[in-house]
Amino acid sequence: MQPSSWRKRLAAAVAPLTAYVSRRRRAADIERLILESERKTLLRLGALAGSAPIQELFDAISEELARIIDIETGETFQDMAGVSRYDPDGYMTFVSGYGPRPDWPSPIGSRWPLTREGDSANSIVYRTGRAARVDGALPVVGPTSRRLSEVLKIRSTVVVPIYVDDVLWGSATIVSPREKALPANTESRMSEFAALASTSISSAQRRGEVQRLADEQAALRRVATLVAGAAEPELVWESVVAEVGELCAANRTQIVRYESAESIAVVALWASDGSHEEVATRWPVTGNSLGARVAQERTTVRIDDWSTVEGEVGAHVRARLPVGTSVMAPVFVGGDLWGGIIVHSPIGEVLADNVERRTIAFAELVSSAIANATARAEVRRLADEQATIRRIATLVAQQAPLRDICQAVTGELADLLTVEDVRLLRYDGDDTMTVVGSWGLLSGRLPVGHTLVISGDVAVAHVRRTGEMMRLDGYDGIPGEIARLARDAGLRSTIAYPVFVGARLWGTLTVASPQPGRIPDRVTQPVTDCIDLIATAIRNAEAEESLRASRERIVTATDEARRRFERDLHDGAQQRLVALALELRDLDSLSGTELVAAADEVDSILTDLRDLSRGLHPAVLSEGGGLPAAIRMLVRRCPTPVRLMFPSPWPRLGEMVETACYYVVAEALTNVAKHAGARGVDLELALDGTAVRVTVSDDGVGGADTAAGSGLLGIADRLEALGGSLSIVSPRDAGTSLVARLPLSRTHTVASDENSSVTADRE
């Protein structure tokens, strides 16, 4: 046997053993490297879990996960590794990735549905809680598998679960684009690594939870400090939304307040992008929106999909707000639902499971702060209301021009109530009304002095018909100029309040807003207070005008009476007395017959003077008969049957009071005879201890108007001069009732009362 041949046979015999020893040595080296890698990984992850931000820990887990295959194959890493968190809503959130290619299947923070991924590896892990492998071309069953298969050309995928505190937390994933499948022991290696990662994640989450609790307490302390320092409510609310937004990693937070059962208002807003466009806006409480559900259920609610939210709120969020999921926790003040704290996540993200708990706890702790702030705000609001009323009352007391008072009221109410349009309108005699005060969105289109035709089923038309307050929450489909102007200005919610002057409907005051929610009921009290002041100003203005006109009429009547008296004296008794004086100068030449004629002339002149004086004062009042006899004489002369009623015995009331009563009855009976066409009259005189009341009622045609003639105006002037009043109710075709009232305290005094008034209801 040749030596070379022997060597060949020996080498052939030893080769398997050498290969075996080499493989064992390589396996030992790999095992040693893996153990060393695990030790380093454990040290690295342990250090990160103790102090680093949790995102840095996730990134380290992905990087160390990638090295498992690098060590196992001895090749330069070509694959990609990542960590995902499983969310309660059936989605997974990609939290970290590592690999040589920049086009990882999805960006950090992106979310992918698990329940719609069919048999993808992560879906299997999510359902079963066990490791899953997919080798070869991936079946396209969803967006994740489509990107892995069609874009990145992935041919092998291994996913293992990560349990944290015995709960399925998420997964560790390795994907490979190589034709050769990942090693058979990849699952076991990744599972061992997942156990190490689980401990680190658990430690980091506990540390994070402790830090979050500390942050919560710090935030609450900061808010409590503001409250203890009696900070303004707006400052407290701004602090609350900012603190909650930072704590919950939200992109928007709000504090909202229920202004009524139909509307909710945003009182504070925090947004990660700094926008504040929603502050002071109102929204309707309808459908299945957050506000409607909290109002109904009185507990915390969550919306994970805004596409299912009905109504205006849902449409606004979908169209304009970049939010994903939302949580609203109610805020109760004194046992009543005051409002709520709303937290929104960025679009494409889900709020953490503990957001409800943290928001509830925060809402409960800050409710007392909001209660205190609200109480202070209420005090301030009342103070503002009182200041507004005081300024208007000062104008009224100073007897400022009515136009200035009306305009001041609209501006003051707009500032006080935070509404966008306030208008004061006077109803005219026909179907029109005139703007007497104007502020806000329509002030340019409806200035003071503008006249409108009342048409359509608008709020001011309802007030005109019923005399009652009216709410209107939209102008769609309503005809007429008023509705058209309101639509053009974007007005939605409107309240119209009646303005009464005594028993007469004088006009209306309207407040309106373009915001979608209803104007709150709390505006009613300050509005009605202002209306009372407006009514006082109108009464003062009308009383002043009535007094001025009355004085003009009295002066005119006095001058006319004096001229007539002078004329009667000049044309009658004066001329005859002059002639008699001339005759008596030649007394010696007069015969007896002529003396008798002169005496008769004197008697005739005395008769004329007596008749003239009776025209100035009823003689029967001063000749012993008194008021009852004078009234009976008037009743006998009246062509219409009169039923007379007055108590007996009747005391003497004083000359001025009896004269005024006499002329009231005389004028009333004259009007009945001339104009009423009545079949009968009821005349009653009554005493109530402080005043005498004269009532004259007939069953005639009605429609009496104090402005149509001088008789009733003269009576009213006479009564006002004595501190009395005249009231006439005379609906058409329903008779007339006249009531005159004179105070007995004015029996011996002639005075005028500037606060007296004459009212006449006419139709």
HELIX and SHEET records of a PDB file:
HELIX    1   1 PRO A    3  SER A   51  1                                  49    
HELIX    2   2 ILE A   54  THR A   73  1                                  20    
HELIX    3   3 ALA A  121  THR A  128  1                                   8    
HELIX    4   4 PRO A  143  ARG A  146  1                                   4    
HELIX    5   5 ARG A  147  VAL A  151  3                                   5    
HELIX    6   6 THR A  186  ALA A  228  1                                  43    
HELIX    7   7 PRO A  233  LEU A  247  1                                  15    
HELIX    8   8 LEU A  290  GLU A  297  1                                   8    
HELIX    9   9 TRP A  306  THR A  308  5                                   3    
HELIX   10  10 GLY A  311  ARG A  320  1                                  10    
HELIX   11  11 VAL A  355  ALA A  397  1                                  43    
HELIX   12  12 LEU A  402  LEU A  417  1                                  16    
HELIX   13  13 ALA A  459  THR A  466  1                                   8    
HELIX   14  14 GLU A  481  ALA A  489  1                                   9    
HELIX   15  15 ASP A  521  VAL A  523  5                                   3    
HELIX   16  16 THR A  524  ASP A  568  1                                  45    
HELIX   17  17 LEU A  569  GLN A  574  3                                   6    
HELIX   18  18 GLN A  575  ARG A  585  1                                  11    
HELIX   19  19 LEU A  587  SER A  589  5                                   3    
HELIX   20  20 GLY A  592  LEU A  616  1                                  25    
HELIX   21  21 ALA A  619  SER A  622  1                                   4    
HELIX   22  22 GLY A  626  ARG A  637  1                                  12    
HELIX   23  23 GLU A  655  ASN A  671  1                                  17    
HELIX   24  24 VAL A  672  ALA A  676  3                                   5    
HELIX   25  25 SER A  710  ALA A  721  1                                  12    
HELIX   26  26 LEU A  744  ARG A  746  5                                   3    
SHEET    1   A 6 ARG A 111  PRO A 113  0                                        
SHEET    2   A 6 TYR A  91  TYR A  98 -1                                        
SHEET    3   A 6 MET A  80  TYR A  86 -1                                        
SHEET    4   A 6 VAL A 167  SER A 176 -1                                        
SHEET    5   A 6 SER A 156  VAL A 164 -1                                        
SHEET    6   A 6 ALA A 132  ASP A 135 -1                                        
SHEET    1   B 6 ARG A 282  PRO A 284  0                                        
SHEET    2   B 6 SER A 263  ALA A 271 -1                                        
SHEET    3   B 6 ARG A 252  TYR A 258 -1                                        
SHEET    4   B 6 ASP A 336  PRO A 346 -1                                        
SHEET    5   B 6 VAL A 323  VAL A 333 -1                                        
SHEET    6   B 6 VAL A 301  ILE A 303 -1                                        
SHEET    1   C 6 THR A 451  VAL A 453  0                                        
SHEET    2   C 6 THR A 432  GLY A 440 -1                                        
SHEET    3   C 6 ASP A 421  TYR A 427 -1                                        
SHEET    4   C 6 ARG A 504  SER A 513 -1                                        
SHEET    5   C 6 SER A 493  VAL A 501 -1                                        
SHEET    6   C 6 MET A 470  LEU A 472 -1                                        
SHEET    1   D 6 VAL A 642  MET A 645  0                                        
SHEET    2   D 6 VAL A 681  LEU A 687  1                                        
SHEET    3   D 6 ALA A 691  ASP A 698 -1                                        
SHEET    4   D 6 THR A 736  PRO A 743 -1                                        
SHEET    5   D 6 SER A 725  VAL A 729 -1                                        
SHEET    6   D 6 THR A 759  ASP A 761  1                                        
END                                                                             
